Amino acid sequence: MPADKCQLLVLGADDDAVKEAARPEIVQKIRKHHNIQKDDFLIVTGGKIDIWKTQTLLLMEAVRNIDNPKVKLIVFGSVVPELREKVDNLTDGKKIQYIGWIQAIDSYQYFAASDLVVFPGRHSVFWEQVVAQGVPMICKDWPGTRHIDLGGNVRFLKEDSEKEIRGEINRILSMPNAYKHMKKVAADAGMKMFSYKDIAAQSIEMVGE
């Protein structure tokens, strides 16, 4: 089996966790807990924040600078001590909330409660998980990660820039029909491509090739 195909097959999402997190009562619980209104546009990001993944700080700055009180951001994950002050300074507990480290299973619920997930830094296993959950994304354009674009569910960032991140978010907000297309592609194709059950079936088929 080709190495590149093997790599793609190990990344995905737990089917049961995806379905459980998508339940309306779960989504409502998460948003209510963080005082996110039904008509708020919730952005979520997650992962370790360290000296190699400082782009999360750019995302926080971008959301802070978006002149729209309905746009909210929840950030989860650990932060190295040398960056903790910067994270705290960018957090106001309302428009931008940093909630610390959470269990991997809980990440499904936060992503399901979001309107958009943004990963401005290096690739992580969360990328394929979010695709499987059917949520539109903005991601950094890393080599070898174009497989997460299933026909328009993802927009890619070319540089580490607060201005570019802010511009991409504002572009999505200003084009509701384009955003609806992102959601449709994500919902229709995501789980089919990155479900663990389907990945297991593909693995069996490919081993036999």
Rosetta blueprint (number, residue, H / E / L):
1 M L
2 P L
3 A H
4 D H
5 K H
6 C H
7 Q H
8 L H
9 L H
10 V L
11 L L
12 G L
13 A E
14 D L
15 D H
16 D H
17 A H
18 V H
19 K H
20 E H
21 A H
22 A L
23 R L
24 P H
25 E H
26 I H
27 V H
28 Q H
29 K H
30 I H
31 R H
32 K H
33 H H
34 H L
35 N L
36 I L
37 Q L
38 K L
39 D L
40 D L
41 F E
42 L E
43 I E
44 V E
45 T E
46 G E
47 G L
48 K L
49 I E
50 D L
51 I L
52 W L
53 K L
54 T L
55 Q H
56 T H
57 L H
58 L H
59 L H
60 M H
61 E H
62 A H
63 V H
64 R H
65 N H
66 I L
67 D L
68 N L
69 P L
70 K L
71 V E
72 K E
73 L E
74 I E
75 V E
76 F E
77 G L
78 S L
79 V E
80 V L
81 P H
82 E H
83 L H
84 R H
85 E H
86 K H
87 V H
88 D H
89 N H
90 L H
91 T L
92 D L
93 G L
94 K L
95 K L
96 I E
97 Q E
98 Y E
99 I L
100 G L
101 W L
102 I L
103 Q L
104 A H
105 I H
106 D H
107 S H
108 Y H
109 Q H
110 Y H
111 F H
112 A H
113 A L
114 S L
115 D L
116 L E
117 V E
118 V E
119 F E
120 P L
121 G L
122 R L
123 H L
124 S L
125 V L
126 F H
127 W H
128 E H
129 Q H
130 V H
131 V H
132 A H
133 Q L
134 G L
135 V L
136 P L
137 M E
138 I E
139 C E
140 K E
141 D L
142 W L
143 P L
144 G L
145 T L
146 R H
147 H H
148 I H
149 D L
150 L L
151 G L
152 G L
153 N L
154 V E
155 R E
156 F E
157 L E
158 K L
159 E L
160 D L
161 S L
162 E H
163 K H
164 E H
165 I H
166 R H
167 G H
168 E H
169 I H
170 N H
171 R H
172 I H
173 L H
174 S H
175 M L
176 P H
177 N H
178 A H
179 Y H
180 K H
181 H H
182 M H
183 K H
184 K H
185 V H
186 A H
187 A H
188 D H
189 A H
190 G H
191 M H
192 K H
193 M H
194 F H
195 S E
196 Y H
197 K H
198 D H
199 I H
200 A H
201 A H
202 Q H
203 S H
204 I H
205 E H
206 M H
207 V H
208 G L
209 E L
